[in-house]
Amino acid sequence: MSKFQDTSIKNIIAEINKTFFVPDIQREYVWLSNSKEKKIEQLFDSILHGYPIGCFLFWTLKKSDIQNNPDLNFQLYKFIEKYDTRTSTGIHNPKIDIDQIYPGGDTDLHIVLDGQQRLTSLYIGLVGSRTLKRLYARSDNNNAYEEKKLYLNLKHIPDENDPEDCYNFCFLDEKSAKVSDATQFWFKVGKVLDFQSIGDVYKFCINNNIVEAGDMLASLWSAICDKNIIAYFEEKDKSLEKVLKIFIRVNSGGMILSYSDLLMSILTSAFSIKDEMNELVDGIKQEDFGTFGRDQVLKTCLLLAGLNPKFQVRSFNKENIALIEKNWSIFTENIKDAVHLVKDFGYSSRLSQSYIITVIALYLHKQGYKYKDCKKEDRKNMWQFTKIAQIQGYFTTGLDGKLVKVAEYMNISGDFKTFMDKLATDERHPLKITVDDIDRMLTLKYGTPGILPVLQVLYPTLNYTNKRFQIDHIYPKSKFKKSNKLLDEQYLEDKDYLFNLQLLEEFENMDDKKDKDPDKWIEVSYKTKEEITKYKKDNYIDELCPLSWKNFREFKEQRTKELKSKLLEAFQLSPQVIEH
């Protein structure tokens, strides 16, 4: 019933979304989730080099078998053709009704159990396109998104002796692809599917005056259309249980799938939440909480259901699944309310410790609170918890163990302050800020993970919800060099420390301040003495301290002292404790 076979990429591409589909146990397509990675380009480079691209696993069933067998009547999804980050529908596999496939007839359907990421990438590269947000562009900008297709520069021949020199595959818009000169001729990779023979390839090169590229393009055509480089194992057994075991075994051997994706294979047999899960996660990401994903949803649901949050198969027995299903709407409301609260605290895109949302959702669930009903004192303490957890990077390690303790302390606490006090005294992982921690914060530098959470504590009143802020160097970093004769050499390495950083609105930093000296910038930006005084007060700068380079030592000492005092106050630490 099972056997190894091979075929060409062209043959597979021709059947995608016709007889080849993705099952609901598969994870989402992720190869384009990080725009800096060039996974699709690397895949095509491997193909052109003749490198192996791995084996594939297909489950082949008759359409009628799926329709007539209740155990096999699961949801199928189409492959993504045009990956588009402008909408949630553009990054999720679209559903397809089994009756829509060859209407009125029967045929073999190939369900992809392993190789979905590679096949989707091949499909996008040869048939479709990808639309991503331009780097640093705001999502509300009409020109922020660019649709591009995959091209190959036929005038770049890699140096065989240089392993770092690859074929020049690149996603381009139509205008950029038309640029042709001595160093570039961009060939749309999908056009290779139109060539019927090797002769068509060389004819194309002759007609376009790129005879020297004939062999490269011929190799591409051969790899895509002629050679059987897709090696696959075909499983035809009709047992869902057996196939799930194969799926889990194949996909748990490395870091290919998150464990939630594996557990989803169990969940979907009794409770189809994939679409609801996607809707919830997409909604949270639209609120600018990009690190909140499906893994966290499942762990949060386990926690709210009173279960161990550790991912293990026994946690997803029929009883527990039924419990999650029964309370799904309540759990999701708890999560959404927690998101609203954390957003009120001024975080969202700046929330590196997303499990803070899980903790707050658990508290809301225990108390039976809605977002608007949350007590003022609880809000205050939740905010304090958020600040501390952010700065300490609390959930970075030992996640499951910490969540278990969170649930334990929450069960015996009547309010959030009591819960925080118990967490602060935990023997293994106390969550608190000490005077030593304050001293450590003062040594943080620009670019380190903890610097932004600390600055958020120092600037609690900024409107983070509706405005964007950047970390700015008060004394511009570009002028910390020996050529700056106004700065003592002992301070050349001080540019990135906390005392020289502030938060500025994005437009103000990029358009107005840039690398201006602080005294010159203040003169231009603040017209009255009162405005200058307010700026200095809001930024912990002594009113009488001149912000010239010759006064840098005075500025450093004074502002460090002020920042320390503010941080002690923010974390309710007495200055007297410093002496102990």
Sequence and secondary structure as in RCSB ss.txt:
>XXXX:A:sequence
MSKFQDTSIKNIIAEINKTFFVPDIQREYVWLSNSKEKKIEQLFDSILHGYPIGCFLFWTLKKSDIQNNPDLNFQ
LYKFIEKYDTRTSTGIHNPKIDIDQIYPGGDTDLHIVLDGQQRLTSLYIGLVGSRTLKRLYARSDNNNAYEEKKL
YLNLKHIPDENDPEDCYNFCFLDEKSAKVSDATQFWFKVGKVLDFQSIGDVYKFCINNNIVEAGDMLASLWSAIC
DKNIIAYFEEKDKSLEKVLKIFIRVNSGGMILSYSDLLMSILTSAFSIKDEMNELVDGIKQEDFGTFGRDQVLKT
CLLLAGLNPKFQVRSFNKENIALIEKNWSIFTENIKDAVHLVKDFGYSSRLSQSYIITVIALYLHKQGYKYKDCK
KEDRKNMWQFTKIAQIQGYFTTGLDGKLVKVAEYMNISGDFKTFMDKLATDERHPLKITVDDIDRMLTLKYGTPG
ILPVLQVLYPTLNYTNKRFQIDHIYPKSKFKKSNKLLDEQYLEDKDYLFNLQLLEEFENMDDKKDKDPDKWIEVS
YKTKEEITKYKKDNYIDELCPLSWKNFREFKEQRTKELKSKLLEAFQLSPQVIEH
>XXXX:A:secstr
  EEEEE HHHHHHHBTTTEEEETTS    TTSSTT  HHHHHHHHHHHT    EEEEEEEEHHHHHH GGG   
EE   SEEETTSGGGTS  EE GGGSSTTS  EEEEEEE HHHHHHHHHHHT EEEEE TT  TT TTSEEEEEE
EEETT    TT TT    EEEE HHHHT  SSS  EEEGGGGGG  SHHHHHHHHHHTT GGGHHHHHHHHIIII
IS  EEEEEE    HHHHHHHHHHHHTSSSSS HHHHHHHHHTTT   HHHHHHHHHHHHHTT TT  HHHHHHH
HHHHTTS  S  GGGGSHHHHHHHHHHHHHHHHHHHHHHHHHHHTT STT S THHHHHHHHHHHHHT  GGG  
HHHHHHHHHHHHHHHHHTGGGS HHHHHHHHHHHHHT SSHHHHHHHHHT SSS     HHHHHHHHT BTTSTT
HHHHHHHH TTS TTT  EEEEESS GGG STT TTS GGGTT TTBGGGEEEEEHHIIIIIITT  HHHHHHHH
  SHHHHHHHHHHTT  TT   SGGGHHHHHHHHHHHHHHHHHHHTT  GGGGG 
